[in-house]
Amino acid sequence: MSAGAVDSHPVVTAMARTSAIGQTMRLTRPLYTQRMCCFSGRVENVDSTKIFARPVGAGRQILVYQMKLAASAEVAMILPIPVPPRSSETAVRFISLEAYPDLFDDIGSAFPRQLFSRGVGPPQAKLAVHAVGAFVASFVPSLAEFSRLDRRFQIPPGTLDRMPIYSDWGFAVFQLRATRSLETIHPMAFELPTRSDQLFFPTVHVHDGTLPDTATFSHELYAQHVVTGPGKSWWPSGRPLGTRVDPARAANVIDSAASVAKLSLFGRLPNVDTWAAIAPAFAP
């Protein structure tokens, strides 16, 4: 692809994205964010978010998430995920990518360098905690299950109660260590069941207890087996991803024989999650 082709691929506009959010919603107690998802405590800065997703068949998808983070104390990151209602506690499989901190560098190398930037009941059993590389993680099947979360991941009761778009979703929760400055966190990966026939990317921002209509984005999204072509927002690489990424180091989160597509979200955009149509030719 020529440099001119890079220049002609614009930052995504609102037309490419969908959401059920219709208004700004105030939460009962604050979560803390800078430019992305939800945190259990205050963070000083978050930037350069990168997300990879691909379908794996039978109503399941892979999701890999990386960012730069500055936080003076341990903090939990909470990602809402569209699992089917009443999913079991073992529905999500966490995958360690500690051995591949530069995974997104290799995925990004499949593309030319871009010319732009940007009531009290009986005690309940605790939810399982999984060691996933440099952090520990838990899957919370529903809002009602947050009280069962390990204390290290707790957020104030009622914080998420007034987010109706996630009322029957599940949540992937990652405990992140404190950092002295803005540091790149190694990729966080998991496989999840999904209620949708599209690929899901968690891109909603919660800002100091509110869910605003628009937010400032600094995201690069990557996907395999999605619809690309003229008039589409996803920019295809045109080459097998296995030529750029080591499948073994990547714990097989990629399809090495398939190409990868990219969508860049930069600047002020509608504050919604992102969905991508799966290519009709995809066969698990």
NORWOGI-V627420 format. One record per backbone hydrogen bond with DSSP energy under -1.0 kcal/mol. CO is the residue of the C=O (numbers start at 1). NH is the residue of the N-H. Records with the same first field share a line. If there is no record, write none. Layout:
# NORWOGI-V627420
CO->NH + NH
This chain:
# NORWOGI-V627420
2->6
3->7
4->8
6->9
13->16
14->17
25->211
38->78
39->32
45->70
47->68
49->220
50->66
51->222
52->64
53->224
54->62
59->194
60->56
61->192
62->54
63->190
64->52
65->188
66->50
67->185
68->47
69->183
70->44 + 45
71->179
75->176
76->40
77->174
78->38
79->172
81->83 + 170
82->195
88->91
93->191
97->100
100->103
102->106
103->107
104->108
105->109
107->110
108->111
130->137
132->135
135->132
136->175
137->130
138->173
140->171
142->145
143->146
145->148
146->149
148->127
150->153
151->154
156->159
160->163
163->166
164->167
166->169
170->81
171->140
172->79
173->138
174->77
176->75
183->69
188->65
189->95
190->63
191->93
192->61
199->276
201->203 + 274
207->210
209->27
210->207
213->271
215->269
217->267
218->49
219->265
220->51
221->263
222->53
223->261
225->279
229->232
235->262
240->243
241->244 + 245
246->250
247->252
248->251
250->253
255->258
256->242
258->241
260->237
261->223
262->235
263->221
264->12
265->219
267->217
269->215
270->272
274->201
276->199
277->227
279->282
